[in-house]
Each structure stands twice: as C-alpha cells, then as structure tokens.
C-alpha cells in the first residue's frame, strides 16, 4: 500500500459512535448478509477487527476502509498520494 492518508480531526465525538458495519452497508460497500457472515467469522478470529478482516478477505480496499472509518470517527481523510 503506497498511498498515505492524512486525517484531520474536525470535532470530538460526544455520543456513541455508529457501528462500522452500519456505515459500510449504508455506503453500499457490503450487504447485510455479508456483514453477518464476516461477523460470524470474526468470532473465531481472535483480536481481529472488522475492518482488518474485511481487507484481509479482499472485500474492502484500504481506501474504502479509510473512507468508512473517517465517517465513523467524524474526521476528514485526504489522500496524499498525489501531493
């Protein structure tokens, strides 16, 4: 992965964060059925976070993951690959 990401925090999160899976479904990156399958697999993959598992399985690219994560954390992400 040669692309470098820069995140700028816009605001502090005061409430509960939305679940990453909900954001991925909303953004049409995965389906509910696929989320259910990966969550079941996550239970057997000790200490593996959902995003990491989705990338390891080739379901998400790092760029897609960063876009969803930035939504979850209320931050803006910018690719510095073209800078």
mmCIF file of the N, C-alpha and C atoms, coordinates in Angstrom:
data_MODEL
# 
_entry.id   MODEL 
# 
loop_
_atom_site.group_PDB 
_atom_site.id 
_atom_site.type_symbol 
_atom_site.label_atom_id 
_atom_site.label_alt_id 
_atom_site.label_comp_id 
_atom_site.label_asym_id 
_atom_site.label_entity_id 
_atom_site.label_seq_id 
_atom_site.pdbx_PDB_ins_code 
_atom_site.Cartn_x 
_atom_site.Cartn_y 
_atom_site.Cartn_z 
_atom_site.occupancy 
_atom_site.B_iso_or_equiv 
_atom_site.pdbx_formal_charge 
_atom_site.auth_seq_id 
_atom_site.auth_comp_id 
_atom_site.auth_asym_id 
_atom_site.auth_atom_id 
_atom_site.pdbx_PDB_model_num 
ATOM 1   N N  . UNK A 1 1  ? 0.857   -1.176  0.000  1.00 0.00 ? 1  UNK A N  1 
ATOM 2   C CA . UNK A 1 1  ? 0.000   0.000   0.000  1.00 0.00 ? 1  UNK A CA 1 
ATOM 3   C C  . UNK A 1 1  ? 0.894   1.228   0.000  1.00 0.00 ? 1  UNK A C  1 
ATOM 4   N N  . UNK A 1 2  ? 0.963   1.939   -1.115 1.00 0.00 ? 2  UNK A N  1 
ATOM 5   C CA . UNK A 1 2  ? 1.840   3.092   -1.219 1.00 0.00 ? 2  UNK A CA 1 
ATOM 6   C C  . UNK A 1 2  ? 1.126   4.401   -0.889 1.00 0.00 ? 2  UNK A C  1 
ATOM 7   N N  . UNK A 1 3  ? -0.175  4.355   -0.759 1.00 0.00 ? 3  UNK A N  1 
ATOM 8   C CA . UNK A 1 3  ? -0.929  5.575   -0.506 1.00 0.00 ? 3  UNK A CA 1 
ATOM 9   C C  . UNK A 1 3  ? -0.874  5.937   0.973  1.00 0.00 ? 3  UNK A C  1 
ATOM 10  N N  . UNK A 1 4  ? -0.630  7.206   1.229  1.00 0.00 ? 4  UNK A N  1 
ATOM 11  C CA . UNK A 1 4  ? -0.546  7.693   2.600  1.00 0.00 ? 4  UNK A CA 1 
ATOM 12  C C  . UNK A 1 4  ? -1.793  8.516   2.882  1.00 0.00 ? 4  UNK A C  1 
ATOM 13  N N  . UNK A 1 5  ? -2.365  8.309   4.043  1.00 0.00 ? 5  UNK A N  1 
ATOM 14  C CA . UNK A 1 5  ? -3.576  9.037   4.402  1.00 0.00 ? 5  UNK A CA 1 
ATOM 15  C C  . UNK A 1 5  ? -3.281  10.020  5.516  1.00 0.00 ? 5  UNK A C  1 
ATOM 16  N N  . UNK A 1 6  ? -3.907  11.156  5.398  1.00 0.00 ? 6  UNK A N  1 
ATOM 17  C CA . UNK A 1 6  ? -3.772  12.188  6.410  1.00 0.00 ? 6  UNK A CA 1 
ATOM 18  C C  . UNK A 1 6  ? -5.161  12.461  6.963  1.00 0.00 ? 6  UNK A C  1 
ATOM 19  N N  . UNK A 1 7  ? -5.317  12.403  8.250  1.00 0.00 ? 7  UNK A N  1 
ATOM 20  C CA . UNK A 1 7  ? -6.615  12.681  8.841  1.00 0.00 ? 7  UNK A CA 1 
ATOM 21  C C  . UNK A 1 7  ? -6.547  13.933  9.674  1.00 0.00 ? 7  UNK A C  1 
ATOM 22  N N  . UNK A 1 8  ? -7.588  14.719  9.584  1.00 0.00 ? 8  UNK A N  1 
ATOM 23  C CA . UNK A 1 8  ? -7.693  15.944  10.364 1.00 0.00 ? 8  UNK A CA 1 
ATOM 24  C C  . UNK A 1 8  ? -8.939  15.814  11.216 1.00 0.00 ? 8  UNK A C  1 
ATOM 25  N N  . UNK A 1 9  ? -8.770  15.881  12.489 1.00 0.00 ? 9  UNK A N  1 
ATOM 26  C CA . UNK A 1 9  ? -9.920  15.750  13.382 1.00 0.00 ? 9  UNK A CA 1 
ATOM 27  C C  . UNK A 1 9  ? -10.736 17.024  13.332 1.00 0.00 ? 9  UNK A C  1 
ATOM 28  N N  . UNK A 1 10 ? -12.023 16.902  13.039 1.00 0.00 ? 10 UNK A N  1 
ATOM 29  C CA . UNK A 1 10 ? -12.889 18.065  12.959 1.00 0.00 ? 10 UNK A CA 1 
ATOM 30  C C  . UNK A 1 10 ? -13.575 18.373  14.282 1.00 0.00 ? 10 UNK A C  1 
ATOM 31  N N  . UNK A 1 11 ? -13.995 17.337  14.974 1.00 0.00 ? 11 UNK A N  1 
ATOM 32  C CA . UNK A 1 11 ? -14.699 17.573  16.224 1.00 0.00 ? 11 UNK A CA 1 
ATOM 33  C C  . UNK A 1 11 ? -14.546 16.368  17.130 1.00 0.00 ? 11 UNK A C  1 
ATOM 34  N N  . UNK A 1 12 ? -14.717 16.594  18.404 1.00 0.00 ? 12 UNK A N  1 
ATOM 35  C CA . UNK A 1 12 ? -14.670 15.479  19.352 1.00 0.00 ? 12 UNK A CA 1 
ATOM 36  C C  . UNK A 1 12 ? -16.021 14.814  19.388 1.00 0.00 ? 12 UNK A C  1 
ATOM 37  N N  . UNK A 1 13 ? -16.005 13.540  19.378 1.00 0.00 ? 13 UNK A N  1 
ATOM 38  C CA . UNK A 1 13 ? -17.240 12.758  19.427 1.00 0.00 ? 13 UNK A CA 1 
ATOM 39  C C  . UNK A 1 13 ? -17.747 12.763  20.855 1.00 0.00 ? 13 UNK A C  1 
ATOM 40  N N  . UNK A 1 14 ? -18.992 13.202  21.055 1.00 0.00 ? 14 UNK A N  1 
ATOM 41  C CA . UNK A 1 14 ? -19.538 13.246  22.410 1.00 0.00 ? 14 UNK A CA 1 
ATOM 42  C C  . UNK A 1 14 ? -20.515 12.116  22.672 1.00 0.00 ? 14 UNK A C  1 
ATOM 43  N N  . UNK A 1 15 ? -21.129 11.569  21.634 1.00 0.00 ? 15 UNK A N  1 
ATOM 44  C CA . UNK A 1 15 ? -22.068 10.478  21.802 1.00 0.00 ? 15 UNK A CA 1 
ATOM 45  C C  . UNK A 1 15 ? -21.443 9.165   21.389 1.00 0.00 ? 15 UNK A C  1 
ATOM 46  N N  . UNK A 1 16 ? -22.278 8.160   21.270 1.00 0.00 ? 16 UNK A N  1 
ATOM 47  C CA . UNK A 1 16 ? -21.781 6.865   20.822 1.00 0.00 ? 16 UNK A CA 1 
ATOM 48  C C  . UNK A 1 16 ? -21.512 6.901   19.328 1.00 0.00 ? 16 UNK A C  1 
ATOM 49  N N  . UNK A 1 17 ? -20.457 6.208   18.927 1.00 0.00 ? 17 UNK A N  1 
ATOM 50  C CA . UNK A 1 17 ? -20.132 6.115   17.506 1.00 0.00 ? 17 UNK A CA 1 
ATOM 51  C C  . UNK A 1 17 ? -21.059 5.124   16.830 1.00 0.00 ? 17 UNK A C  1 
ATOM 52  N N  . UNK A 1 18 ? -21.299 5.375   15.552 1.00 0.00 ? 18 UNK A N  1 
ATOM 53  C CA . UNK A 1 18 ? -22.048 4.410   14.744 1.00 0.00 ? 18 UNK A CA 1 
ATOM 54  C C  . UNK A 1 18 ? -21.157 3.202   14.498 1.00 0.00 ? 18 UNK A C  1 
ATOM 55  N N  . UNK A 1 19 ? -21.777 2.061   14.344 1.00 0.00 ? 19 UNK A N  1 
ATOM 56  C CA . UNK A 1 19 ? -21.020 0.844   14.076 1.00 0.00 ? 19 UNK A CA 1 
ATOM 57  C C  . UNK A 1 19 ? -20.488 0.873   12.646 1.00 0.00 ? 19 UNK A C  1 
ATOM 58  N N  . UNK A 1 20 ? -19.271 0.378   12.491 1.00 0.00 ? 20 UNK A N  1 
ATOM 59  C CA . UNK A 1 20 ? -18.632 0.362   11.183 1.00 0.00 ? 20 UNK A CA 1 
ATOM 60  C C  . UNK A 1 20 ? -19.469 -0.423  10.179 1.00 0.00 ? 20 UNK A C  1 
ATOM 61  N N  . UNK A 1 21 ? -20.012 -1.553  10.605 1.00 0.00 ? 21 UNK A N  1 
ATOM 62  C CA . UNK A 1 21 ? -20.834 -2.366  9.712  1.00 0.00 ? 21 UNK A CA 1 
ATOM 63  C C  . UNK A 1 21 ? -22.034 -1.601  9.169  1.00 0.00 ? 21 UNK A C  1 
ATOM 64  N N  . UNK A 1 22 ? -22.672 -0.797  10.017 1.00 0.00 ? 22 UNK A N  1 
ATOM 65  C CA . UNK A 1 22 ? -23.816 0.013   9.577  1.00 0.00 ? 22 UNK A CA 1 
ATOM 66  C C  . UNK A 1 22 ? -23.399 1.008   8.497  1.00 0.00 ? 22 UNK A C  1 
ATOM 67  N N  . UNK A 1 23 ? -22.245 1.621   8.700  1.00 0.00 ? 23 UNK A N  1 
ATOM 68  C CA . UNK A 1 23 ? -21.737 2.594   7.726  1.00 0.00 ? 23 UNK A CA 1 
ATOM 69  C C  . UNK A 1 23 ? -21.404 1.903   6.411  1.00 0.00 ? 23 UNK A C  1 
ATOM 70  N N  . UNK A 1 24 ? -20.773 0.742   6.477  1.00 0.00 ? 24 UNK A N  1 
ATOM 71  C CA . UNK A 1 24 ? -20.413 0.009   5.261  1.00 0.00 ? 24 UNK A CA 1 
ATOM 72  C C  . UNK A 1 24 ? -21.647 -0.391  4.465  1.00 0.00 ? 24 UNK A C  1 
ATOM 73  N N  . UNK A 1 25 ? -22.715 -0.768  5.155  1.00 0.00 ? 25 UNK A N  1 
ATOM 74  C CA . UNK A 1 25 ? -23.965 -1.108  4.468  1.00 0.00 ? 25 UNK A CA 1 
ATOM 75  C C  . UNK A 1 25 ? -24.588 0.145   3.865  1.00 0.00 ? 25 UNK A C  1 
ATOM 76  N N  . UNK A 1 26 ? -24.625 1.223   4.636  1.00 0.00 ? 26 UNK A N  1 
ATOM 77  C CA . UNK A 1 26 ? -25.190 2.491   4.155  1.00 0.00 ? 26 UNK A CA 1 
ATOM 78  C C  . UNK A 1 26 ? -24.463 2.989   2.907  1.00 0.00 ? 26 UNK A C  1 
ATOM 79  N N  . UNK A 1 27 ? -23.155 2.836   2.894  1.00 0.00 ? 27 UNK A N  1 
ATOM 80  C CA . UNK A 1 27 ? -22.336 3.277   1.759  1.00 0.00 ? 27 UNK A CA 1 
ATOM 81  C C  . UNK A 1 27 ? -22.316 2.250   0.623  1.00 0.00 ? 27 UNK A C  1 
ATOM 82  N N  . UNK A 1 28 ? -23.062 1.158   0.806  1.00 0.00 ? 28 UNK A N  1 
ATOM 83  C CA . UNK A 1 28 ? -23.178 0.093   -0.199 1.00 0.00 ? 28 UNK A CA 1 
ATOM 84  C C  . UNK A 1 28 ? -21.831 -0.566  -0.531 1.00 0.00 ? 28 UNK A C  1 
ATOM 85  N N  . UNK A 1 29 ? -20.980 -0.638  0.475  1.00 0.00 ? 29 UNK A N  1 
ATOM 86  C CA . UNK A 1 29 ? -19.702 -1.325  0.302  1.00 0.00 ? 29 UNK A CA 1 
ATOM 87  C C  . UNK A 1 29 ? -19.850 -2.818  0.577  1.00 0.00 ? 29 UNK A C  1 
ATOM 88  N N  . UNK A 1 30 ? -20.812 -3.176  1.440  1.00 0.00 ? 30 UNK A N  1 
ATOM 89  C CA . UNK A 1 30 ? -21.122 -4.577  1.727  1.00 0.00 ? 30 UNK A CA 1 
ATOM 90  C C  . UNK A 1 30 ? -22.631 -4.711  1.919  1.00 0.00 ? 30 UNK A C  1 
ATOM 91  N N  . UNK A 1 31 ? -23.099 -5.939  1.912  1.00 0.00 ? 31 UNK A N  1 
ATOM 92  C CA . UNK A 1 31 ? -24.518 -6.200  2.168  1.00 0.00 ? 31 UNK A CA 1 
ATOM 93  C C  . UNK A 1 31 ? -24.696 -6.647  3.620  1.00 0.00 ? 31 UNK A C  1 
ATOM 94  N N  . UNK A 1 32 ? -25.934 -6.658  4.073  1.00 0.00 ? 32 UNK A N  1 
ATOM 95  C CA . UNK A 1 32 ? -26.219 -7.138  5.430  1.00 0.00 ? 32 UNK A CA 1 
ATOM 96  C C  . UNK A 1 32 ? -25.835 -8.612  5.571  1.00 0.00 ? 32 UNK A C  1 
ATOM 97  N N  . UNK A 1 33 ? -26.128 -9.398  4.538  1.00 0.00 ? 33 UNK A N  1 
ATOM 98  C CA . UNK A 1 33 ? -25.778 -10.827 4.582  1.00 0.00 ? 33 UNK A CA 1 
ATOM 99  C C  . UNK A 1 33 ? -24.272 -11.026 4.714  1.00 0.00 ? 33 UNK A C  1 
ATOM 100 N N  . UNK A 1 34 ? -23.509 -10.246 3.945  1.00 0.00 ? 34 UNK A N  1 
ATOM 101 C CA . UNK A 1 34 ? -22.050 -10.360 4.013  1.00 0.00 ? 34 UNK A CA 1 
ATOM 102 C C  . UNK A 1 34 ? -21.554 -9.928  5.388  1.00 0.00 ? 34 UNK A C  1 
ATOM 103 N N  . UNK A 1 35 ? -22.129 -8.872  5.936  1.00 0.00 ? 35 UNK A N  1 
ATOM 104 C CA . UNK A 1 35 ? -21.738 -8.436  7.275  1.00 0.00 ? 35 UNK A CA 1 
ATOM 105 C C  . UNK A 1 35 ? -21.983 -9.546  8.293  1.00 0.00 ? 35 UNK A C  1 
ATOM 106 N N  . UNK A 1 36 ? -23.134 -10.175 8.215  1.00 0.00 ? 36 UNK A N  1 
ATOM 107 C CA . UNK A 1 36 ? -23.440 -11.277 9.136  1.00 0.00 ? 36 UNK A CA 1 
ATOM 108 C C  . UNK A 1 36 ? -22.423 -12.401 9.025  1.00 0.00 ? 36 UNK A C  1 
ATOM 109 N N  . UNK A 1 37 ? -22.048 -12.757 7.799  1.00 0.00 ? 37 UNK A N  1 
ATOM 110 C CA . UNK A 1 37 ? -21.059 -13.824 7.593  1.00 0.00 ? 37 UNK A CA 1 
ATOM 111 C C  . UNK A 1 37 ? -19.693 -13.452 8.171  1.00 0.00 ? 37 UNK A C  1 
ATOM 112 N N  . UNK A 1 38 ? -19.279 -12.213 7.927  1.00 0.00 ? 38 UNK A N  1 
ATOM 113 C CA . UNK A 1 38 ? -17.957 -11.790 8.402  1.00 0.00 ? 38 UNK A CA 1 
ATOM 114 C C  . UNK A 1 38 ? -17.962 -11.638 9.924  1.00 0.00 ? 38 UNK A C  1 
ATOM 115 N N  . UNK A 1 39 ? -19.066 -11.164 10.499 1.00 0.00 ? 39 UNK A N  1 
ATOM 116 C CA . UNK A 1 39 ? -19.144 -11.063 11.954 1.00 0.00 ? 39 UNK A CA 1 
ATOM 117 C C  . UNK A 1 39 ? -19.073 -12.444 12.608 1.00 0.00 ? 39 UNK A C  1 
ATOM 118 N N  . UNK A 1 40 ? -19.682 -13.429 11.976 1.00 0.00 ? 40 UNK A N  1 
ATOM 119 C CA . UNK A 1 40 ? -19.586 -14.803 12.487 1.00 0.00 ? 40 UNK A CA 1 
ATOM 120 C C  . UNK A 1 40 ? -18.147 -15.298 12.412 1.00 0.00 ? 40 UNK A C  1 
ATOM 121 N N  . UNK A 1 41 ? -17.476 -14.980 11.321 1.00 0.00 ? 41 UNK A N  1 
ATOM 122 C CA . UNK A 1 41 ? -16.074 -15.384 11.169 1.00 0.00 ? 41 UNK A CA 1 
ATOM 123 C C  . UNK A 1 41 ? -15.189 -14.633 12.161 1.00 0.00 ? 41 UNK A C  1 
ATOM 124 N N  . UNK A 1 42 ? -15.555 -13.394 12.462 1.00 0.00 ? 42 UNK A N  1 
ATOM 125 C CA . UNK A 1 42 ? -14.761 -12.585 13.389 1.00 0.00 ? 42 UNK A CA 1 
ATOM 126 C C  . UNK A 1 42 ? -14.716 -13.213 14.785 1.00 0.00 ? 42 UNK A C  1 
ATOM 127 N N  . UNK A 1 43 ? -15.774 -13.901 15.152 1.00 0.00 ? 43 UNK A N  1 
ATOM 128 C CA . UNK A 1 43 ? -15.817 -14.532 16.474 1.00 0.00 ? 43 UNK A CA 1 
ATOM 129 C C  . UNK A 1 43 ? -14.732 -15.588 16.638 1.00 0.00 ? 43 UNK A C  1 
ATOM 130 N N  . UNK A 1 44 ? -14.332 -16.216 15.549 1.00 0.00 ? 44 UNK A N  1 
ATOM 131 C CA . UNK A 1 44 ? -13.283 -17.234 15.624 1.00 0.00 ? 44 UNK A CA 1 
ATOM 132 C C  . UNK A 1 44 ? -11.894 -16.652 15.375 1.00 0.00 ? 44 UNK A C  1 
ATOM 133 N N  . UNK A 1 45 ? -11.842 -15.455 14.807 1.00 0.00 ? 45 UNK A N  1 
ATOM 134 C CA . UNK A 1 45 ? -10.559 -14.782 14.544 1.00 0.00 ? 45 UNK A CA 1 
ATOM 135 C C  . UNK A 1 45 ? -10.251 -13.873 15.727 1.00 0.00 ? 45 UNK A C  1 
ATOM 136 N N  . UNK A 1 46 ? -9.505  -14.384 16.669 1.00 0.00 ? 46 UNK A N  1 
ATOM 137 C CA . UNK A 1 46 ? -9.256  -13.654 17.906 1.00 0.00 ? 46 UNK A CA 1 
ATOM 138 C C  . UNK A 1 46 ? -8.548  -12.330 17.657 1.00 0.00 ? 46 UNK A C  1 
ATOM 139 N N  . UNK A 1 47 ? -9.063  -11.293 18.319 1.00 0.00 ? 47 UNK A N  1 
ATOM 140 C CA . UNK A 1 47 ? -8.468  -9.948  18.282 1.00 0.00 ? 47 UNK A CA 1 
ATOM 141 C C  . UNK A 1 47 ? -8.352  -9.360  16.881 1.00 0.00 ? 47 UNK A C  1 
ATOM 142 N N  . UNK A 1 48 ? -9.233  -9.762  15.971 1.00 0.00 ? 48 UNK A N  1 
ATOM 143 C CA . UNK A 1 48 ? -9.210  -9.202  14.621 1.00 0.00 ? 48 UNK A CA 1 
ATOM 144 C C  . UNK A 1 48 ? -10.399 -8.265  14.471 1.00 0.00 ? 48 UNK A C  1 
ATOM 145 N N  . UNK A 1 49 ? -10.118 -7.023  14.165 1.00 0.00 ? 49 UNK A N  1 
ATOM 146 C CA . UNK A 1 49 ? -11.169 -6.027  13.999 1.00 0.00 ? 49 UNK A CA 1 
ATOM 147 C C  . UNK A 1 49 ? -11.867 -6.229  12.659 1.00 0.00 ? 49 UNK A C  1 
ATOM 148 N N  . UNK A 1 50 ? -13.098 -5.756  12.594 1.00 0.00 ? 50 UNK A N  1 
ATOM 149 C CA . UNK A 1 50 ? -13.927 -5.954  11.410 1.00 0.00 ? 50 UNK A CA 1 
ATOM 150 C C  . UNK A 1 50 ? -13.251 -5.416  10.147 1.00 0.00 ? 50 UNK A C  1 
ATOM 151 N N  . UNK A 1 51 ? -12.757 -4.195  10.191 1.00 0.00 ? 51 UNK A N  1 
ATOM 152 C CA . UNK A 1 51 ? -12.121 -3.601  9.011  1.00 0.00 ? 51 UNK A CA 1 
ATOM 153 C C  . UNK A 1 51 ? -10.923 -4.389  8.532  1.00 0.00 ? 51 UNK A C  1 
ATOM 154 N N  . UNK A 1 52 ? -10.109 -4.830  9.464  1.00 0.00 ? 52 UNK A N  1 
ATOM 155 C CA . UNK A 1 52 ? -8.931  -5.636  9.113  1.00 0.00 ? 52 UNK A CA 1 
ATOM 156 C C  . UNK A 1 52 ? -9.349  -6.941  8.465  1.00 0.00 ? 52 UNK A C  1 
ATOM 157 N N  . UNK A 1 53 ? -10.352 -7.572  9.032  1.00 0.00 ? 53 UNK A N  1 
ATOM 158 C CA . UNK A 1 53 ? -10.838 -8.831  8.480  1.00 0.00 ? 53 UNK A CA 1 
ATOM 159 C C  . UNK A 1 53 ? -11.384 -8.632  7.067  1.00 0.00 ? 53 UNK A C  1 
ATOM 160 N N  . UNK A 1 54 ? -12.159 -7.577  6.857  1.00 0.00 ? 54 UNK A N  1 
ATOM 161 C CA . UNK A 1 54 ? -12.725 -7.291  5.528  1.00 0.00 ? 54 UNK A CA 1 
ATOM 162 C C  . UNK A 1 54 ? -11.622 -7.030  4.500  1.00 0.00 ? 54 UNK A C  1 
ATOM 163 N N  . UNK A 1 55 ? -10.561 -6.338  4.916  1.00 0.00 ? 55 UNK A N  1 
ATOM 164 C CA . UNK A 1 55 ? -9.447  -6.090  3.991  1.00 0.00 ? 55 UNK A CA 1 
ATOM 165 C C  . UNK A 1 55 ? -8.661  -7.376  3.733  1.00 0.00 ? 55 UNK A C  1 
ATOM 166 N N  . UNK A 1 56 ? -8.421  -8.170  4.780  1.00 0.00 ? 56 UNK A N  1 
ATOM 167 C CA . UNK A 1 56 ? -7.687  -9.432  4.605  1.00 0.00 ? 56 UNK A CA 1 
ATOM 168 C C  . UNK A 1 56 ? -8.422  -10.398 3.681  1.00 0.00 ? 56 UNK A C  1 
ATOM 169 N N  . UNK A 1 57 ? -9.746  -10.352 3.710  1.00 0.00 ? 57 UNK A N  1 
ATOM 170 C CA . UNK A 1 57 ? -10.552 -11.213 2.843  1.00 0.00 ? 57 UNK A CA 1 
ATOM 171 C C  . UNK A 1 57 ? -10.692 -10.648 1.427  1.00 0.00 ? 57 UNK A C  1 
ATOM 172 N N  . UNK A 1 58 ? -10.187 -9.450  1.200  1.00 0.00 ? 58 UNK A N  1 
ATOM 173 C CA . UNK A 1 58 ? -10.272 -8.827  -0.121 1.00 0.00 ? 58 UNK A CA 1 
ATOM 174 C C  . UNK A 1 58 ? -11.628 -8.220  -0.417 1.00 0.00 ? 58 UNK A C  1 
ATOM 175 N N  . UNK A 1 59 ? -12.437 -8.027  0.605  1.00 0.00 ? 59 UNK A N  1 
ATOM 176 C CA . UNK A 1 59 ? -13.781 -7.462  0.412  1.00 0.00 ? 59 UNK A CA 1 
ATOM 177 C C  . UNK A 1 59 ? -13.713 -5.939  0.334  1.00 0.00 ? 59 UNK A C  1 
ATOM 178 N N  . UNK A 1 60 ? -12.833 -5.345  1.139  1.00 0.00 ? 60 UNK A N  1 
ATOM 179 C CA . UNK A 1 60 ? -12.636 -3.898  1.134  1.00 0.00 ? 60 UNK A CA 1 
ATOM 180 C C  . UNK A 1 60 ? -11.208 -3.568  0.747  1.00 0.00 ? 60 UNK A C  1 
ATOM 181 N N  . UNK A 1 61 ? -11.041 -2.466  0.054  1.00 0.00 ? 61 UNK A N  1 
ATOM 182 C CA . UNK A 1 61 ? -9.700  -1.935  -0.183 1.00 0.00 ? 61 UNK A CA 1 
ATOM 183 C C  . UNK A 1 61 ? -9.335  -1.051  1.012  1.00 0.00 ? 61 UNK A C  1 
ATOM 184 N N  . UNK A 1 62 ? -8.062  -0.766  1.207  1.00 0.00 ? 62 UNK A N  1 
ATOM 185 C CA . UNK A 1 62 ? -7.697  0.157   2.285  1.00 0.00 ? 62 UNK A CA 1 
ATOM 186 C C  . UNK A 1 62 ? -8.369  1.522   2.125  1.00 0.00 ? 62 UNK A C  1 
ATOM 187 N N  . UNK A 1 63 ? -8.545  1.968   0.892  1.00 0.00 ? 63 UNK A N  1 
ATOM 188 C CA . UNK A 1 63 ? -9.186  3.257   0.651  1.00 0.00 ? 63 UNK A CA 1 
ATOM 189 C C  . UNK A 1 63 ? -10.651 3.241   1.088  1.00 0.00 ? 63 UNK A C  1 
ATOM 190 N N  . UNK A 1 64 ? -11.348 2.161   0.786  1.00 0.00 ? 64 UNK A N  1 
ATOM 191 C CA . UNK A 1 64 ? -12.745 2.036   1.203  1.00 0.00 ? 64 UNK A CA 1 
ATOM 192 C C  . UNK A 1 64 ? -12.842 2.001   2.727  1.00 0.00 ? 64 UNK A C  1 
ATOM 193 N N  . UNK A 1 65 ? -11.936 1.250   3.348  1.00 0.00 ? 65 UNK A N  1 
ATOM 194 C CA . UNK A 1 65 ? -11.928 1.163   4.796  1.00 0.00 ? 65 UNK A CA 1 
ATOM 195 C C  . UNK A 1 65 ? -11.693 2.534   5.419  1.00 0.00 ? 65 UNK A C  1 
ATOM 196 N N  . UNK A 1 66 ? -10.727 3.275   4.908  1.00 0.00 ? 66 UNK A N  1 
ATOM 197 C CA . UNK A 1 66 ? -10.430 4.605   5.451  1.00 0.00 ? 66 UNK A CA 1 
ATOM 198 C C  . UNK A 1 66 ? -11.618 5.546   5.289  1.00 0.00 ? 66 UNK A C  1 
ATOM 199 N N  . UNK A 1 67 ? -12.311 5.451   4.161  1.00 0.00 ? 67 UNK A N  1 
ATOM 200 C CA . UNK A 1 67 ? -13.485 6.308   3.939  1.00 0.00 ? 67 UNK A CA 1 
ATOM 201 C C  . UNK A 1 67 ? -14.575 6.005   4.971  1.00 0.00 ? 67 UNK A C  1 
ATOM 202 N N  . UNK A 1 68 ? -14.836 4.729   5.217  1.00 0.00 ? 68 UNK A N  1 
ATOM 203 C CA . UNK A 1 68 ? -15.853 4.346   6.203  1.00 0.00 ? 68 UNK A CA 1 
ATOM 204 C C  . UNK A 1 68 ? -15.404 4.700   7.621  1.00 0.00 ? 68 UNK A C  1 
ATOM 205 N N  . UNK A 1 69 ? -14.149 4.469   7.924  1.00 0.00 ? 69 UNK A N  1 
ATOM 206 C CA . UNK A 1 69 ? -13.631 4.779   9.249  1.00 0.00 ? 69 UNK A CA 1 
ATOM 207 C C  . UNK A 1 69 ? -13.681 6.280   9.524  1.00 0.00 ? 69 UNK A C  1 
ATOM 208 N N  . UNK A 1 70 ? -13.389 7.077   8.513  1.00 0.00 ? 70 UNK A N  1 
ATOM 209 C CA . UNK A 1 70 ? -13.448 8.531   8.706  1.00 0.00 ? 70 UNK A CA 1 
ATOM 210 C C  . UNK A 1 70 ? -14.874 8.977   9.002  1.00 0.00 ? 70 UNK A C  1 
ATOM 211 N N  . UNK A 1 71 ? -15.866 8.328   8.397  1.00 0.00 ? 71 UNK A N  1 
ATOM 212 C CA . UNK A 1 71 ? -17.260 8.626   8.728  1.00 0.00 ? 71 UNK A CA 1 
ATOM 213 C C  . UNK A 1 71 ? -17.572 8.240   10.162 1.00 0.00 ? 71 UNK A C  1 
ATOM 214 N N  . UNK A 1 72 ? -17.087 7.095   10.566 1.00 0.00 ? 72 UNK A N  1 
ATOM 215 C CA . UNK A 1 72 ? -17.361 6.610   11.916 1.00 0.00 ? 72 UNK A CA 1 
ATOM 216 C C  . UNK A 1 72 ? -16.745 7.538   12.967 1.00 0.00 ? 72 UNK A C  1 
ATOM 217 N N  . UNK A 1 73 ? -15.549 8.016   12.714 1.00 0.00 ? 73 UNK A N  1 
ATOM 218 C CA . UNK A 1 73 ? -14.823 8.826   13.682 1.00 0.00 ? 73 UNK A CA 1 
ATOM 219 C C  . UNK A 1 73 ? -15.058 10.322  13.526 1.00 0.00 ? 73 UNK A C  1 
ATOM 220 N N  . UNK A 1 74 ? -15.861 10.706  12.556 1.00 0.00 ? 74 UNK A N  1 
ATOM 221 C CA . UNK A 1 74 ? -16.152 12.116  12.266 1.00 0.00 ? 74 UNK A CA 1 
ATOM 222 C C  . UNK A 1 74 ? -14.862 12.888  11.984 1.00 0.00 ? 74 UNK A C  1 
ATOM 223 N N  . UNK A 1 75 ? -14.073 12.349  11.067 1.00 0.00 ? 75 UNK A N  1 
ATOM 224 C CA . UNK A 1 75 ? -12.855 13.022  10.626 1.00 0.00 ? 75 UNK A CA 1 
ATOM 225 C C  . UNK A 1 75 ? -12.851 13.057  9.103  1.00 0.00 ? 75 UNK A C  1 
ATOM 226 N N  . UNK A 1 76 ? -12.050 13.929  8.557  1.00 0.00 ? 76 UNK A N  1 
ATOM 227 C CA . UNK A 1 76 ? -11.887 14.005  7.112  1.00 0.00 ? 76 UNK A CA 1 
ATOM 228 C C  . UNK A 1 76 ? -10.588 13.304  6.759  1.00 0.00 ? 76 UNK A C  1 
ATOM 229 N N  . UNK A 1 77 ? -10.629 12.490  5.742  1.00 0.00 ? 77 UNK A N  1 
ATOM 230 C CA . UNK A 1 77 ? -9.365  11.870  5.313  1.00 0.00 ? 77 UNK A CA 1 
ATOM 231 C C  . UNK A 1 77 ? -9.036  12.365  3.922  1.00 0.00 ? 77 UNK A C  1 
ATOM 232 N N  . UNK A 1 78 ? -7.777  12.638  3.723  1.00 0.00 ? 78 UNK A N  1 
ATOM 233 C CA . UNK A 1 78 ? -7.273  13.107  2.441  1.00 0.00 ? 78 UNK A CA 1 
ATOM 234 C C  . UNK A 1 78 ? -6.135  12.195  2.006  1.00 0.00 ? 78 UNK A C  1 
ATOM 235 N N  . UNK A 1 79 ? -6.168  11.831  0.759  1.00 0.00 ? 79 UNK A N  1 
ATOM 236 C CA . UNK A 1 79 ? -5.066  11.051  0.212  1.00 0.00 ? 79 UNK A CA 1 
ATOM 237 C C  . UNK A 1 79 ? -3.937  11.994  -0.146 1.00 0.00 ? 79 UNK A C  1 
ATOM 238 N N  . UNK A 1 80 ? -2.735  11.665  0.278  1.00 0.00 ? 80 UNK A N  1 
ATOM 239 C CA . UNK A 1 80 ? -1.565  12.475  -0.036 1.00 0.00 ? 80 UNK A CA 1 
ATOM 240 C C  . UNK A 1 80 ? -0.743  11.859  -1.161 1.00 0.00 ? 80 UNK A C  1 
ATOM 241 N N  . UNK A 1 81 ? -1.306  10.866  -1.814 1.00 0.00 ? 81 UNK A N  1 
ATOM 242 C CA . UNK A 1 81 ? -0.585  10.155  -2.869 1.00 0.00 ? 81 UNK A CA 1 
ATOM 243 C C  . UNK A 1 81 ? -0.254  11.064  -4.049 1.00 0.00 ? 81 UNK A C  1 
ATOM 244 N N  . UNK A 1 82 ? -1.084  12.051  -4.292 1.00 0.00 ? 82 UNK A N  1 
ATOM 245 C CA . UNK A 1 82 ? -0.872  12.923  -5.462 1.00 0.00 ? 82 UNK A CA 1 
ATOM 246 C C  . UNK A 1 82 ? -0.255  14.257  -5.094 1.00 0.00 ? 82 UNK A C  1 
ATOM 247 N N  . UNK A 1 83 ? 0.167   14.406  -3.867 1.00 0.00 ? 83 UNK A N  1 
ATOM 248 C CA . UNK A 1 83 ? 0.733   15.672  -3.420 1.00 0.00 ? 83 UNK A CA 1 
ATOM 249 C C  . UNK A 1 83 ? 2.183   15.736  -3.803 1.00 0.00 ? 83 UNK A C  1 
# 
